[in-house]
Amino acid sequence: MIGSMTYSDSKHCLLSPFEMGQADALTIAAGTSEIELMGNAGRNVGRYIVAHFRRSPVSILCGPGNNGGDGFVVGCYLRDRGWPVRLAVCGEPTHYGEAATYFLNLWGEADPFSPELIGDAGVLVDALFGAGLDRPIAGAYLDIIRLANQTNAPIVSLDMPSGVHGETGQVLGDAIRADATVTFFRKKPGHLLLPGRDLCGEVELGQIGIGNEVLERIEPQVAQNHPDLWELPKAAVGGHKYSKGHCVVVSGPKGATGAARMSALSALRAGAGLVTINGHTDALAEHGAQLSAIMLRADPLEAVLEDERYNAVVIGPGNGVVPATLHNVLTALNAKRALLLDADALTIFESDPKSLFDTIKDTSSNVVLTPHAGEFHRLFADIDLSNGKIEAAQEAARRSGAVVVLKGADTVIASPDGRAVINANAPPWLATAGSGDVLAGIIGGLQAQGMEAFDAACAGVYVHGLAASQFGGPGMIATDLPQFVPSALAAAGQKINSILNR
């Protein structure tokens, strides 16, 4: 990773399996025994089961490592409270470390695995593999996981559903479909990235005796998107429309104006003091028939940007993969405005992405790129998304010099300084035509108000998801979204100062 900015002071930081291993090691080196940590982990899971399920037969499937050791603790905890428990060691007991062996001895004689353990369970506990799994599930373990997924009993996974990669959320061979997952100290990226997020069920975070001070040594650079990580613009009592910024949205041609209109309205709803749509006269006639609060200008973009009050620009939605789009992108970059590039403004550089990246690095540090997976591939063809969205977005941000919003149900936002944020509040009905145009406008509107690119991107993606949630369910179309942006901003923590609040 590059850069020095981290999330060491954030409760929302996420730890990779390697970083979680560092947290364990630092804690043990400071005097807390591995037995104590394992005991605390297993008791967290046991307490979760007691709190959430009626007493019934519990079967615990224990794997060959420390995840299996945590399972031994769960068995002891539930047995001591009168629950009927069967525990199977699905591996060689001789391979366990000191802590896991200690708790296996407390449990006593374990059962060999048999299908009846799954079939007879009222609650099934998956303690096979945790977040650190680094190779595909195979052999007998693959059979066990597939059999477990056929049960009607609720499944509680320890740390991570077995078969899910803790850092990427990808499935390694096959994976447990859990109803709940209890993890420890901090969540892992795999709890939020798809398909891992869907396989985790409810995620419960338990503390096991690791102090937050270890984060200063680990310096995590990944976090879950949350309003604690950024501050939304505040309206000053003595402010005016120009103090809230003026966002320019570049329009597509006649017959392709809807995308720019959604972006412009969203920028205004996000709080920009003024928004202007810039385009050809015939396109502006279409806009004028449907807009009231948005201004229209037919001048070339370079003439518009001679006025420094136009401080943020959105280019791409509905613009077309045409020379004018390329010209407008370079014009905005050379004018050193805050800039949001989406859709066609990205695709236009497919044959020469380096020219875009070089210009960004030469002219501006306040640029946001918002590609979906297809557009990402056009700009960053040699970056393999199968290695994980976080790593891909971080490399793309470093290479381009821009903040990269890699869109999807599990959107990842990455900064050139190495930080990355995973957004997890987007409901499934947000997947509708035009929703990306709305997102572009929200981020552009926040940039116009002075938010730096990374914070504006993180806040914009969060508010976008929250607005869709406030709509309430399926049937939403993109034009529904802008009206919910103000309430989403308020819910995300915006404090509006006005004379009425005196």
Secondary structure, DSSP 4 states (H G I P E B T S, - for coil): --SS---TT-TTEE--HHHHHHHHHHHHHTT--HHHHHHHHHHHHHHHHHHHS-S--EEEEE-SSHHHHHHHHHHHHHHHTT--EEEEE-S-GGG--HHHHHHHHHH-SPBPP-HHHHHT-SEEEEES--TT--S---HHHHHHHHHHTT-SS-EEEESS-TTB-TTT--BSS-----SEEEEESS--GGGTSTTHHHHH-EEEEE--S--TTHHHHH---EEE--GGG-------TT--GGGG-EEEEE---TT--HHHHHHHHHHHHTT-SEEEEE--HHHHHHHHTT-SSSEEE-S-HHHHTTSTTEEEEEE-TT--SSHHHHHHHHHHHHTT-EEEE-THHHHTTTT-HHHHHHHHHHH-S-EEE---HHHHHHH-TTS-GGG-HHHHHHHHHHHHSSEEEE-STT-EEE-TTS-EEE-----GGG-STTHHHHHHHHHHHHHHTT--HHHHHHHHHHHHHHHHHHH-STT--GGGGGGGHHHHHHHTT-----GGG-
